[in-house]
């Protein structure tokens, strides 16, 4: 009897909240170099998720067109998708890029305009891209980010993230992307003290040049951070797409990172 009561309570909690599947992916050099075959493969990989946050969209050379091609391909697979693309990031000292969000319109609605964070655009080379979504009557804002590479010390950028919750006190922020450093770095401690948790701990997400036995992943770079008092972590995982290819050289034509995903409900 106790088991059935527990199960009933679980089902009430599970189905009583809005559920959304967010996927984040650094798609290396996402631009005109991606063939139609590659775009089709990416679309098949993404089709079962609700919101896609993409990093490393090429600022020129067909980056925006590649996002449009991907959205068009997704639209051919049985659901309607929409998208928004950032302006090029303002970096002059490093590699400027764009970000993109693609979402399933039957699941979520975009609220207002997406925006690049301008307050710290001098301190952060590729300033994050914000977009607010609504599922049923619950809203949340995804902060899409691609940090500078590990050898350039990405923690010098990430340290400014601790100011963003106070800067946007009315927004339920979810930080997603390629941080180029693991969640164990002390630079994330201020966010953790505010109640933010990382979806992944110890999960490597970048591809090696070659697999060594079954070890094909190199570094713990990509992650998602959420405030546990506002968001319920239902499920999460990675998509090891490279297993569809004979070699990592072939897989890296798609990207040198794997997608990560987070299924959640909004508590308040």
N, C-alpha and C positions, 0 to 999 in steps of 0.2 A: 504494500500500500504506500509506504514511504517513497519507494522508487517512482511510482506512478505520479505522486504529488510533485516530486522533484522534476520529473519529466514535463509535467503540465506547466509548472512554473517556468521552466526553461523555454518551452514553446511560446508561452505568453510573452516572455521577455524578448525572445528571438524575433517573433513576428510583430511585436508591438512597436518596433522602432523602424525608422527609415533606413534602408540598406543600400549602400552604393559600393561599386567596385572601381577603385582608382588604380590605374597602371602608370608607372613612370619608366621612361626609357631614354637613355642617351643613345640616339641613333647616329652613329659616327658619320660626319660629313653628309648630312641629309640634304641632298640637292639634286642637280640634274644628272649626277653620275649614277644615281640609282636607276637601274633598268626597270622595265615594266614587270619583269619576272620577280625582281626584288621587292617592288611595291606590292605585288600580289602576295608574296610570302609574308611581308610585314602585316598586311591587312588580315590575313588568315590568323596570324598570331594575336591580333588585337581585338578581333570581332566580338568576343564574349565579355568585354569590359565596358564600363559606362563612361568613364572619363579617362582620356589619355593625355599625359603631360610629357611632351617631347623636348629634349635638350639637343643642342648642337645642330639646329637647322642653319644651313649655310646662309650668311647674310646676303650674298650675291649668288651668281651661278645657279639660279633656279631653285633656291631654297623654298621660297613661298609657293612656287609652282609644284614642288614635290609634296608639300602638305596638301595642296588642292588635289593632286593626283591620288594621294592616299585616301583622302575623304571620299573622292569619287569612287574609288575601288571598294571602300567600305559600304557605300550606298548601294552597291550591286549585290550585297550579300544579305539582303532581307530586312535591314533596319535603316532608318534615316539618321544621318550624322551631320553635324555642323562643326565649324572650326573657327579659331581666331589665331592670328599670328602676330607676334610682337614686332615693333620696329627693331632695326639693328641695335644691339646694346651699344652703350656710349663709349666703350673702351677705345682709347687711342694707343695705349701702351701694350695691349695684348690683342688677342684674336676676337674681333667682334662677331657676334652670332645673333640669331633670332631664337625665340622660344615659340612653341605652339601648344594649344589645347585642342583636342578633338573630342566631341561628346555625342552620345546617343540621345537624340532629342525626345524620344519616348520615355526616357528615364530621368533626365535632369534638364533644368532650364538655366541658361546663363543670366545672371542679374547684372545689369549695367554693363559698362565697358571694362575690359581687361586693361591692366596698366603695368608699365615698367616702374620699379621703385626708383624715384629720382633723388630722394634725400641723401642716399649713400652712393650715388653713381660715381663719385670721385674715389671713394674708398673700396668699391666693389667693381671689378673690371666688367663682369657681365651681370649687371644688376638684375635681381629676380623679377619675375613676371607673375602678377597676381590676377586671379580670376575667381569671381564669386559664383557659386552654383546653388541651385535650390532643388531638393528632392522632396516632393510633397510639400510640407510647410516648414521644412528645415533648411537652413542656409549654412554654407561653409565656404571658406576661401582657400584655394590651393595656391601655394607660393612655389613656383617652378624655378629651379636654380641649377646653374652649372658653375662650379667653382674653378679657379685657376688650378693648374696641375700641382701635383704633390711637391715637386721640386721648387715651386714658387711660393710655397707655404700658404695653402688655402685657409688655414686658421686665422690669418690676418684679415680675411674677408668675413668668415663665418662669425667672428666675434661681434659683428654689428647686428646679428640676428636677434640678440637678446633685447634690443630696443624695439623690435617690430611689434610684439604684443601690446606694449604700452602705446605705441604710435597708432595702432588700430584696435582700440579697446572693444569696439563693437563687432569685430570680426572673429569668427572661429577659424583660426589659421591652421593649415596643414602644410608643413614644409616637405617638399618632395624634389628629388633630383640626384645629381651627381655631385657629391661634396668633396670628392677626391681625398677623403680621409675617413677613418672609421668613427663610429659613434662613441667609442671609448675615449677619444681625445678630450682633454679637459675643456676645450673651447665650447663644448656642448653643455657643460655643467650649469651655466646660468639658465639655459632653457629647461634643463631637467629640474632645477630648483623651482621653476615656475609651474611644474606639473606636466611638462612635455616628456613623452616617452618615444623611443625609437621602435619602429616596427621590427627591425632586424638587428640581431646581435650576433656578430661573428660570421655573417653571411657574405662570402666573397661574390663580387658581381662583375668584375672585368675579366676579359678573356686573356689567357696566356697566348704566346705565339705558337706553342705546340703543347699538346697534352703530355704529361708525364704519368704513365700508367693511366689511372682514371682521373687524375687531377688536372682539370682544364681551366679552373678559375684562379685568378691571380690576387686581387686585392678587394678589400671591403670598402667600396667607395660610394655606392648608391644606397639611399635609405629614404625613409619617410618618418617624419616626426609629428605627433599629434598630442593634444592635451587630453589626458585620460579622464578628467572630470567632465569633459564635454563630448567625448567621442568614445564609443565602445568598439574595441578591436574584436571583430568576429572571425576573421580569417586572413591569411596572407601567404605569400609564396613567391617563388621565382619561376621564370619560364626558361629552361635550358635549351633554347632553340638550336644551339650549336650541335645538338645530338642528331639533328636532321641532316647533317652534312658529314662527308667522309673525313674531312680535315678541318682544322681550325682556320687555315688559310681561306678556305671556301666560306666558312661561317663569318669570318671577319669582313667579307664583302657586304654583309648585312650590317654588322656593327661589332665593335670591340667591347661592348657591354651587353649584359642580358637584361630583359625587362624584370621589374619587381612590381608586385601588386598587393593591394590592401583593401579588404572588404570591411566596411564599418557601418555603424549606425550612429546617428546624432542623438545624444542624451538630452541636451537642453540648449 
